[in-house]
Amino acid sequence: MRPAAAQRPRTRRGENTAADSKLMEDLKQSIVHTQPDRAAQLARRALDRGCAPADIIDRGLGAGMKQIGDDFNAGKVYLPQILAASKTMDAALEVLIPVMAHGRGAYRGTVVMGSVQGDIHEIGKNVCVAMLRGAGYRVVDLGADVSPQTFIETTVREHADVIAASALMTTTLFAQQDLVRWLAEDGSKVPAIIGGAPCSQAWCDEIGAAGYSASAGEIVPLVDRLLEQAREHGA
Ligand code: B12
């Protein structure tokens, strides 16, 4: 007999039923058509079905934000639609973030996180912050448009274990490079990780950052790994 919904085991990340795929497409469309109430309702439904918040964001809502960005590039939509899509995303994140940020583990370490200087995009960074908090990390969220100096001063003051810098524009990628360079010049041993849509592993390697992940779903294992390495090296 088919198990009742309440007893159904939680969907593993990456598991993909036809019903889930339809739900993800509906979530995407709710962003593209800027329907905040529908986005929040669908996010709740996806959680009830046992979908992981990271999947709901990456495969559903995030895909919608990417579509809006591509439409903006193609001149099919304008800035007001992007703003409306962001507000729609915020409405869905209000449902998801409390679930992600509901810490289950013991304290694992401190992360200083922000969007780099010149960059006001915050949605992806906020998702990462929630994932880390949910995993037991203390996160000092510096917000957006954060200078390398502020990242570094906060890291020292808060005895942070990792710095995480988000950049959403090709133009602000260079602020990640500045941050990594400043840290090296300071002799800091605190690893800096980078992310955001235009980043890549190649960019991470080029600037000598300590790590990169393409989505918030992978940020927790990335930070875990860096702390593990630091412990092995007796830091
Ligand atoms: C929403 C949005 C906005 C909103 C931002 C609202 C907010 N509060 O954040 C508003 C309307 C304010 C905005 C403004 C602008 N925007 Co805009 N925006 C977007 C859009 C459509 C979606 C971004 C988003 O939220 N994605 C959803 C989140 C969940 O995904 P994400 O950010 O990639 O994050 C995920 C991962 O990357 C990862 N991640 C993120 N950060 C980090 C950090 C670490 C350490 C790690 C490990 C992982 C990680 O985890 C997240 C979750 O999985 C993008 C299009 C796109 N394709 O990205 C354009 C886009 C980024 N914007 C763009 C532009 C040009 C602008 C403006 C300059 C427009 C203007 N003419 O004024 C201004 C920027 C001003 C400034 N100085 O920053 C361009 C950038 C082009 C470029 N040069 O690269 C894009 C790509 C649109 C386009 N196709 O042209 N924007």
Boltz pocket constraint, residues with backbone or C-beta under 6 A from the ligand:
constraints:
  - pocket:
      binder: B
      contacts: [[A, 57], [A, 58], [A, 61], [A, 62], [A, 65], [A, 66], [A, 67], [A, 68], [A, 69], [A, 70], [A, 72], [A, 73], [A, 79], [A, 82], [A, 83], [A, 86], [A, 118], [A, 119], [A, 120], [A, 121], [A, 122], [A, 123], [A, 124], [A, 125], [A, 127], [A, 128], [A, 163], [A, 164], [A, 165], [A, 166], [A, 167], [A, 168], [A, 169], [A, 170], [A, 171], [A, 193], [A, 194], [A, 195], [A, 196], [A, 197], [A, 198], [A, 211], [A, 212], [A, 213], [A, 214], [A, 215], [A, 216], [A, 217], [A, 219]]
      max_distance: 6.0
